[in-house]
Each structure stands twice: as structure tokens, then as C-alpha cells.
Amino acid sequence: MPKLTRRTLLAAASLPWTAGAEASVQSGQESADRRILAGSWDERRIAEVLVSAAQWPPFPRYAQRGLWQGLPADLRETTMRNAQRLLGKAWNTLPATLELEYSRNGNRSRYEAESLGRRKRLRDLVLAECLEGQGRYLDDILNGVWLLCEETWWGVPAHLNLQKAGTGLPDIEEPVVDLFAAETGSLLAWTWWLLGEQLAKLSPLAPRRIRLEIERRILAPCRERSDFWWMGLDPQHTREVNNWNPWINSNWLTCALLLEPEERRAAVVHKILRSLDSFLDSYHDDGGCDEGPGYWNRAGASLLDCLELLGAATGGKIDVYANPLVREIGRYIYRVHIAGEWYINFADAPAKVSLAAATTYVYGQRIGDPKLTAQGAFSLALRDRGDVEESMGRELRTLFLAEEMRRSDSRPPLVGEAWLGGVQVLAARRQEGAVQGLYLAAQGGHNGESHNHNDVGNFIVYADGQPAIIDLGPETYSAKTFSAQRYEIWTMRSAYHNCPLINGVEQSAGREFTARDVAYRPTPAGPELQMDIAAAYPPQARIQKWERRWLLDRGKNAITLEDRWALQGRGRIELVLMTAAEPAASRGMVSLKDRLLVEYDPAWKAVIEPIDVADATLRGSWGNRVWRVRLIQPDVPERGKSTLLISQIS
């Protein structure tokens, strides 16, 4: 059996997404580097097609008043009203002791809230001034620009491990580029581009300072270094790239296209293409994001940000939207959509996702997929206002596309069935295009994925678009989240996922703890997924084989979960179900309030544990309480099976 890696090309990935195909993910072959971008575009060819910075019009500038005043009135009024509340108010401070909290007690939230709050405020002020055009926001904008330029570092303390001095305070002698340093560079670059002339009237040093700081903090380090792990360019770094790659590259590319001298732009763009190729090469052909849909906003959607900048800056010459992988990365996001704001949240993803609406919409336009454009338009319609993206570039895109999106089809596709063989995720609902009925998502994979939870063989069930059997998702990030103590956090452990506890033993972390013999089959009744999850557990669990099989029977609106095991002697088994609906147990039956009925062998004992939710991130999805249901059999034979029948309460 060939070893599976993140670069394995799977036979399953090329199979149809609907009935009529059978797929086993154990039949892959190793891929060569695709080089989708840099393979076709060397530095010379880029220089031939790159439009000069002076001629590049990504969005209307401040002086183009008619275009700004023609934007939808409600968006203009909301943006200006929000910014008006900020006029004349003091800017918050970022003392060194606040920055040290991360290294002292692991808290990263307080510093990040204050730091990112500064950036959001500047963004809102800049947009309000562009929309109103009367100059009354300029003094506050100047204060915000100057304040950001005075910061020692633009990133966040949790990412200071990029510097040789390690975490604590930033080393001014080694400027390093993380997600938020790059975001800040992009914000200031757009501010310079939109309002540079107006700021120069207040002081010519203001726009000059922006250029100087972006050069020192972003452009020079990214030009001169190739050892940032997120670039994927240094063979000494074995860590695979993730959402950091397109996210940072999109902001670096913005700064480079707006501010790099003409003689350097082509070389910088070529380096960014090489880096983006590392991201694309990390994906399976089916476009599945192993970080989950919450991170797609900054993985696949940030890839779109890069491709849009490249297309605009080359007169459409750099265009890879016809590439099958690029297309599948976009389509991933509607394949994992459940209903409303609910998405499949395996890995470090929240269950509720505020999708990058305009970015998704444009992605659909570029690849000619009306389902993806509808997903973007639907996501915009969910919001109170149409521009809640974090980045200035995305805010601008939303403002100038909102009216068009509102007129377009906003019915989400609600895909009936999708098998993502690369990341081993099945998503299926009772009926294509309908929220009503049961929704099942189940996963195989391994416990060394990006933003991994120990969750091989995990699954979730929704009823009429509402959560019933759930994946909790992550708590608020802290120093512990990305440390050696990650799997001490309860939400990361298999004991708090819908996975078996075998002889009291949970799954272990690492690439070798994996699902095997994974097979997806579209049957006449509905989709079936089967896998052996024994290898996800350490030797102490004393397992020889553990076959787990799901079947969504569409006609009966029911899910069968069958577990077959072969242990090393008799043992103790617990089947865990995490739920957002209050459970009640009777002999052989657990009902999840108004949603599901779970039937099981009456010989098993049901134990219900309420769990109070204190963490703010978890509360955002689940409220103040969740429950863990444990179905326990303290003495099972060496070989045996268990069957759960999950049906909807009508």
C-alpha cells in the first residue's frame, strides 16, 4: 500500500461528485511539482506584461468622486456613520507589558484585540473619507497612520517565534513578516494609494513615511530572505505551507505592485509566484482544505486575492483560472456548506463562518461557476452590511461589487453529495438544494494535518440545517494552542470528538496516526463511507482493527453508523457523541431535543455529561452549554460490532 502524503494525487479526486462512482483513497500516486504559476511565467515574461504602477488602476482613487458617490447609499451611510463615532477619539495604547502577556501567561487575545482594533479603525476612517470627500476624517487618518508607523513591529506576539530572539518583545534589528505585519503593510499601502495626495497636504512627510516603513518592514525582508517558512522556498524548512502563504503573499503583492520601483517589480512578482506554487503544490487535486472552511477565507480566498492582483497588474495576461486545481480550490467552499452560516468545521474551524462574500463571488465569476457566485451572493445577503471583511482590499472589492451581487442569484447550491478524497471528507444531505432532512459529514485523514485535531473517524449530523451531533471546533487561541501542550486542550482531544474511546485510550497526534482502507461508495440508498481507524490509536489501546462505516439512507432519512472491531483480548469501549441539543436517555435510545433519535443496543449504558462553555469563541457557535453522550460497554469480546441508528425527530 503506497504511503499517502499531502502531495498524493488520488484516484478518488478525479471521480464524479455524485452517484455512480466508487472510490478508495488507497490507490494514489506521488505527484511532481505542478509549477502552475512560475512554470509559465519567468521574470522576463512578467516584465513584458506588467503594467506600470502609475498606469495600474485597481480601484478608483479619492479624486474620482463620481465613482465613490455612486456606490449604494446604504453602504455609504453605514460606513460613514460607523466612522463618525470614531472622530476625535484618542487612539488606544500598546504598552510593552501588554505585548509580554503572551510570553508571561499565554494570553494573545488582549494584545491582538487592541492592535487589530487600531487597524480596523484606520480602515473605516479611510473608507469614510473616500466616500464623503469633505476632508473631515483626514486628521484622524493622519494620527492613525503615524501611530502605526511608530509601532516597533506590525505583527502579533504569538508570531514572534519568526525572529531569532524568540517570543517576548520584537527585535527592531530583525524585521520579520507574519500575517498581521503583512496585513498592516497592505492597509497602509492602500491608504497611501487612495489618500496620499490628501495626506501630503497635511504634511509631505506622511506619505513618505508610509513608503519608508513598508520598504523597511515588508518589502526588503521579503525580497532579501527566502527562509520564512510560509514562503515554501527554503529546502531547509520541512514544514508544509498553509493559509499563511497566500494570505501574506496577497498583502506582499499589494505592497510590491503599488510601491516597488519599476526595475524591481518583475523580480518580486516572480518570487511571489514561486511561493504561491508551493501552496498550490500542497493541495490534492480535489481542492480540499484540510484546515477547514473557516481557514478557506484565508487559504483559497486569499489565492483569489493574489490572482486578481496579478490579473489586474498584467492586463489579464497572468490568468490560471482554467487550471483544474485552481477551480476545485474555489468549489471546495460550497461543497462543505451545510446551511445558513453553518459549515463543516473539522480541524481549527468554527462551525459558523462569515464567508468572504465578494471574494467568493468573484472566484465564481472567474472560473465560470454559478454555484460559487451564488454562494458569495448568499453570504453577502446574510449580513447586516455588505463589507465586514478584514482587509482593505476586500472591503474595496465588496463596496464596488455589492450592488451587482444583490441583483444576482443568491440561492446557495446546497450540494447533495461531495467526496473530497484528498482530505478524506464526505459531505451529504438528504436532498440536493434542500435544508430539510439529515445532513452527514464524516472524515478519515490523519492526525498530523494543518490545524489538526485528533479526530480520525469523526462525524457530524445536522437536522433541518440545525446542529445536533457536532464538532466543537477550537477555543480562543492561546500560547498553548500551537505548543507541545496542544493536545491537552479538551477541544483538540479525540475524547471530545465523535470517536471511540478504546480501553480508555484516546487517539494520538502525528502523521502516522491515520485512517486506512478508506472507501467511499455511492449506493442506491445513499452515500456510504468506510474506513479502518485502528492506526489512529497508540498501542496501549490494544486494537487490531476498527472498521467504521456510515450510510446515509435518503429514503428513510436515517444514518447508520456501524463499528466492527478486533481487539487484543476483551476490552472496554465508549462511543462518544458531542451534541448541541440537550440529550435525554432511555433504555437503548438517546433523544437530542427536537432534532435526533439515536438508537443503540440496550446492553450499552448511556452516560450524559453537561459541559458549561466558558470560552467566548465556543460560545459564539454553541451558546453556554454542550453535552457529551458516552455509550459504554465495559466488557466486550475480542471481536464484535455496534450499530447506531440515527433518525430525525419529526
KAHU-V365117 format. One record per backbone hydrogen bond with DSSP energy under -0.5 kcal/mol. CO is the residue of the C=O (numbers start at 0). NH is the residue of the N-H. Records with the same first field share a line. If there is no record, write none. Layout:
CO = NH + NH
This chain:
4 = 7
6 = 30
7 = 9
8 = 28
9 = 12 + 13
10 = 13
11 = 14
20 = 521
22 = 519
23 = 26
28 = 8
34 = 38
36 = 39 + 40
39 = 41
41 = 45
42 = 46
43 = 47
44 = 48
45 = 48 + 49
51 = 54 + 55
52 = 55
54 = 56
55 = 57
60 = 63
62 = 64
63 = 66 + 67
64 = 68
65 = 69
67 = 70
71 = 75
72 = 76
73 = 77
74 = 78
75 = 79
76 = 80
77 = 81
78 = 82
79 = 83
80 = 84
82 = 85 + 86
83 = 86
85 = 88
94 = 97 + 98
95 = 99
97 = 100
98 = 101
99 = 103
100 = 104 + 105 + 106
101 = 105
105 = 478
107 = 111
108 = 112
109 = 113
110 = 114
111 = 115
112 = 116
113 = 117
114 = 118
115 = 119
116 = 120
117 = 121
118 = 122
119 = 123
120 = 124
121 = 125
122 = 126
123 = 127
124 = 128
125 = 129
126 = 130
127 = 131
128 = 132
134 = 137
136 = 140
137 = 141
138 = 142
139 = 143
140 = 144
141 = 145
142 = 146
143 = 147
144 = 148
145 = 149
146 = 150
147 = 150
155 = 158
156 = 159
158 = 161
159 = 162
162 = 165
169 = 171
170 = 173
175 = 177
177 = 181
178 = 182
179 = 183
180 = 184
181 = 185
182 = 186
183 = 187
184 = 188
185 = 189
186 = 190
187 = 191
188 = 192
189 = 193
190 = 194
191 = 195
193 = 61
194 = 198
195 = 199
196 = 200
197 = 201
198 = 201 + 202
202 = 205 + 206
203 = 207
204 = 208
205 = 209
206 = 210
207 = 211
208 = 212
209 = 213
210 = 214
211 = 215
212 = 216
213 = 217 + 218
214 = 219
217 = 221
218 = 222
219 = 223
220 = 224
227 = 230 + 231
228 = 231
232 = 234
233 = 236
235 = 237
241 = 244 + 245
242 = 246
243 = 247
244 = 248
245 = 249
246 = 250
247 = 251
248 = 252
249 = 253
250 = 254
251 = 255
252 = 256
253 = 257
254 = 258 + 259
255 = 259
260 = 263 + 264
261 = 265
263 = 267
264 = 268
265 = 269
266 = 270
267 = 271
268 = 272
269 = 273
270 = 274
271 = 275
272 = 276
273 = 277
274 = 277 + 278
275 = 279
276 = 280
277 = 281
278 = 281
279 = 282
283 = 286
287 = 289
288 = 291
291 = 294 + 295
292 = 296
294 = 297
295 = 298 + 300
298 = 302
299 = 303
300 = 304
301 = 305
302 = 306
303 = 307
304 = 308
305 = 309
306 = 310
307 = 311
308 = 312
309 = 313
310 = 313 + 315
311 = 314
312 = 50
313 = 316
316 = 318
319 = 322
322 = 326
323 = 327
324 = 328
325 = 329
326 = 330
327 = 331
329 = 332
330 = 333 + 334
331 = 335
333 = 336 + 414
335 = 343
338 = 341
340 = 352
341 = 337 + 338
343 = 292
344 = 348
346 = 348
350 = 342 + 352
352 = 354
354 = 356
355 = 359
356 = 360
357 = 361
358 = 362
359 = 363
360 = 364
361 = 365
362 = 366
363 = 367 + 368
364 = 367
367 = 369
368 = 371 + 372
369 = 373
370 = 374
371 = 375
372 = 376
373 = 377
374 = 378
375 = 379
376 = 380
377 = 381
379 = 382
390 = 394
391 = 395
392 = 396
393 = 397
394 = 398
395 = 399
396 = 400
397 = 400 + 401
400 = 404
401 = 405
402 = 406
403 = 406 + 407
404 = 407
409 = 411
413 = 432
415 = 428
417 = 419 + 426
418 = 420
419 = 423 + 424
423 = 443
424 = 419
425 = 441
426 = 417
427 = 439
430 = 433
436 = 463 + 464
437 = 429
438 = 461
439 = 427
440 = 459
441 = 425
442 = 456
444 = 514
445 = 448
446 = 509
448 = 451
450 = 347
452 = 454
454 = 457
457 = 442
459 = 440
460 = 467 + 468
461 = 438
462 = 465
465 = 462
467 = 469 + 579 + 580
468 = 460
469 = 471
476 = 107
477 = 480 + 481
479 = 482
482 = 485
484 = 487
485 = 488
488 = 491 + 492
489 = 492
491 = 453
492 = 495
493 = 496 + 498
496 = 498
498 = 575
499 = 501
500 = 502 + 573
501 = 504
504 = 501
505 = 537
509 = 446 + 512
511 = 513
512 = 446
515 = 531
517 = 24
518 = 529
519 = 22
520 = 522 + 527
524 = 553 + 554
525 = 522
526 = 551
527 = 520
528 = 549
529 = 518
530 = 532 + 547
531 = 515
532 = 535
533 = 536
535 = 507
537 = 540
538 = 541
541 = 567
544 = 565
545 = 532 + 547
546 = 563
547 = 530
548 = 561
549 = 528
550 = 552 + 559
551 = 553
552 = 556 + 557
556 = 647
557 = 552
558 = 560 + 645
559 = 550 + 561
560 = 643
561 = 548
562 = 641
563 = 546
564 = 639
565 = 543 + 544
566 = 568
570 = 635
571 = 502
572 = 632
573 = 500 + 575
574 = 630
576 = 628
577 = 469
578 = 626
581 = 592
583 = 590
585 = 588
587 = 599
588 = 585
589 = 597
590 = 583 + 592
591 = 594 + 595
594 = 648
595 = 591
596 = 598 + 646
597 = 589
598 = 644
600 = 603
604 = 606 + 631
606 = 608 + 629
607 = 609
608 = 627
610 = 625
611 = 613
614 = 618
615 = 619
616 = 620
617 = 620 + 621
618 = 622
621 = 624
623 = 612
625 = 610
626 = 578 + 628
627 = 608 + 629
628 = 576 + 630
629 = 606 + 631
630 = 574
631 = 604
632 = 572
635 = 570
637 = 566
639 = 564
641 = 562
643 = 560 + 645
644 = 598 + 646
645 = 558
646 = 596
647 = 649
